[in-house]
Amino acid sequence: METIIVQLPGTTPWGAGETGSPELIHLGPGDIADFGRGGAGVRIVLTDPGISRRAGQLEAAGDYWRLSNFSRSVSYVVENLEGAGEYLTVAPGRLGSPVPFEFSRVVLPALSGTATFKVFAPQHAYLGEQSVPGGGDQTVHPFALDPTSKYFLVLVALCEPRLRDPSDSALPGVGQIVERLRPLESCRDLTRSAVNYHIDYLAFAKLRLDLGEEATAAADGGRTGVKRTRLASLALRFGLVREEHLGLLPPRGAGRLADPQEAGV
């Protein structure tokens, strides 16, 4: 099971379109990946003449990752993509700096401004059952979801109709999810593309759905519908989203209803 997923620079972001996939590197515990302008062993290539051929290294470790800065003169920044401007700085020559964020952007100074790539840590562990001292190896939860994240809000909004009425088979479209969450302060700038991105992240990184022939046989719009249906079914079946999670959503009626064209259904 991978500890981190690296989205290579210059690839299409998850959710930007219904076709194609970003180029990803999957790393398990102990795996490493060098980044830089290019050379032997460099897997994450940043094409800017202001960046060293071998600028640094990522190392997957447990349910987080470490960053090493091989520069002797410049610091690197790791931004928390779900934080309100939260970031950490990795000083020149710093080796193995631990990164606790689940969604990260690594930023290097470059002649063109900055060079960046994204790192996801989908296997972050969260407290579940009470640990028993001396009970052996810790159990790794197969579905490690962070209830404070935006992707979890998207999942709750997706499951809301069936949580309120199990007989309701309808699922909200992407546009409807956007309108449902926008009254929240943390979701004021939420877009359809961002919701698509979170749905992809849930489907492929967090819950690891095998869509199989359902997705390949469907038309572009149908692929998103398959993902939404499978996500909601899995989340409700295993109790990943429950009635008490509805309290994370804004009061019903707080935002305007999306029109059918915006709803994307």
Secondary structure, 3 states (H helix, E strand, C coil): CCCEEEECCCCCCCCCCCCCCCCEEEECCCCEEEEECCCCCEEEECCCCCCCCCCEEEEEECCEEEEEECCCCCCEEEEECCCCCCEEEECCCCCCEEECCCEEEEEEEECCEEEEEEEECCCCCCCCCCCCCCCCCCCCCCCCCCCCCHHHHHHHHHHHHHHHCCCCCCCCCHHHHHHHHCCCHHHCCCCHHHHHHHHHHHHHHHCCCCCHHHHHHCCHHHHHHHHHHHHHHHHHHCCCCCHHHHHHCCCCCCCCCCCHHHHCC
